[in-house]
Amino acid sequence: MALEQPIPGGLLPERVAPLRGGLATTTSMETLQVGYLHAVAAAAGCSLAQPFPDNGIDWHISHSSRGHDIDDEVTIKVQLKCTYQVAPRPPGPTFAFTLENEHLVKLARSPVSVHKILVVMLVPRTQEEWLRASHDRLELRHCCYWTNLVGHAVTGKRKTTVRIPTARIFDDRALCEIMTRVGAGGRP
């Protein structure tokens, strides 16, 4: 029996698409973004808690450090969203994302005792393109971006379009920087 060998760069050759389960695509998108969040939190040395019921906030992320000024542990709240309607590597400094006004009001409120951020994941349209594993890496496509919507006004009747900065890639370094600012008494 011959085993497939990685092509240069360490990736295995393309394979025939497997039979996938019957979960709704939106449900699978939610699961994928939670996996991304878990990976980022783990690499940043943060703990995660999922509120029940979520009441419009999906996750609480906590970061412990003696370097924080306001407490030895700081927490932020995270609302996750996922879409395939925005192409990867959006051109320009921002991309548009539409939120239900109810969610925006919760994320835009000020002042707050615990800061909130919106994390938007852009994914390919088909699940077959979402991830790829090799012997030395797991590629998760495409990317999460984050923003703080404090003070953002509601402009639509039921939904409002917000601008997400493309420079704010949500990864472990960004999360550590967010937590450092919050730990110093600032905003994300």
N, C-alpha and C positions, 0 to 999 in steps of 0.2 A: 504494500500500500504506500503510495507516494503522498507526502504532505505538501500542502501549498507553501511556497517560500515567499517571504516578503519581497516586494519590489523595492528598488532603491528608495530610501526615505523611510523604510520600515513599515509601510502599509501593505496589507494583504490585497491581492487582486480583487476586483469587484466580483461579487457573487450574485446569484439569482435571488431576487427579493423573497424573503420568507413569508409564510402565511401569518399575518398579524391578527391579533385579537380584535374583538368587535367593539371595544370602547369607542365612544364618540371622540372625534378628533379634538374637540375643545377640552374634554376630560383628560386626554393624553397630553395636551399642551400644558394644562395645569400641573400634571405630574412631572413633566419635563422641567418646568421652571422651578418647581420645588427642589428637584435634584440639583439644579444649578445653584440655587440658594444654599443648599446644604454643603456643596463643595466649596463655595466661597467662604461661608462661615467657618468651616473646618480649617481651611488654609489660613484664615485670619485669627484663629484661636478664639472664636466666639461661640457662645452657646445660643441655642434656638429654643423658643417655646411657641407653641401654637395655641392661641386663645380659643376657648370653647364656651359659648359660640363665638364666631369670629367678629361679629358686629361691624363688618366693614374693614377690619384690619386682619391680615392673614398671619403675620408672624411678629414676634418680638425677638430682637437680637440683642444679646448682652455681651459686654466686653469688660473684663476685669484687668485692672492695671494699677499699680501703686503710683504710676505717673499721672493719673487723673487728678484734677484739682478739686472737683465737686463731690466725688465719692470714689470708692475703690472699684465700683462697678457701675457702668452706665448702660442704658438701654435705649434703643430706638424701635419704633413700630414700622412695619413694612407692609405695603399693599402691593401685591404682585399682579401683573397683567401680562398677557402674551398675545402676539398677533403674527400672522403671516401676510398681512395686507401692506406692510412696509417692507421694501426690499432691503437686503443686507447692505451694510456699509452705506447708510443713507448719505446722499451728497449734502453739503452745506453744514452749517453749525448746529442745526436742529432738525427734528422731524415732527410731524403732527401726529397727535394721538388724542382720540376722543374718549372722554370719561362721562359716565352718568353724573349729573349734578350732585346727587346724593353723596357719591364718593368724593367728588371734588370738595364739597363743603367740609367733609370730615378731614381731608388732607390739607386744606387751606387754613384751617382754624388757627388763630393766634390770640393770645399767648397759649402755650401748652406746657405741661409739666414733663411730658415725654414727646420728643420730636418724632415726626413721621416722614417717611420718604415713599415715593412711588418708584417701583422697579418694573420696567417694561422690557420683555424679552421679544426679540425678533427671531422668528424661526422660518425655515423653508416651508413651502406649502405642503409638501408630502413628507410623511413620517420616515420614509426610506432615507431621506437626506438629513435627518436630525442628528444622528451621531454615527461615529465610526471608530472602531477600536483597532489598535495594533499592539504589538508587544511592548512598545515604549510610551504609549499615550492613548488617551481617550479624547477624541474630538467631539465637542458638543456644539452644535451649530444653531443659531449664529451668535447672538450676543445679547446681554442685558445692559440697559442704560438706566441711570437713576436721576431723580430730581426731587427737590424740596419745593412743594407748591404753596408754602405759607403765604397768605395774602392774595393768592390768585383769585380773581373775580369770576363768578358764574356769568356767562354771556349768552347761553342758549336757553331754550325753554325747558328741555329735558336733559340735554347733553352739552358739554363745552369742550372745544378743542384746545388742548394745551400743547406747548412746544417742549420737546425733550432734547436736551443738549447731547450732541453726538460725542463730545469730549468727555462726558461723564460715563465711562464704561464701568459697570459694576463688577469689580473683581476684588480679590483679597486686599490689595493695596488700597483701593478706594474705600473699602469698608474700614480698614484700620485708620485711614485719614479722617473719615467721618466720625469714628468713635473718639479719636484724639480731639477733634474740635468740640464735640459734645462733652467730653470729659474735662475740657477747659472752660465749660460754661457757655459755649457758643452754639451755633446752629450747624446742622449737617453740612 
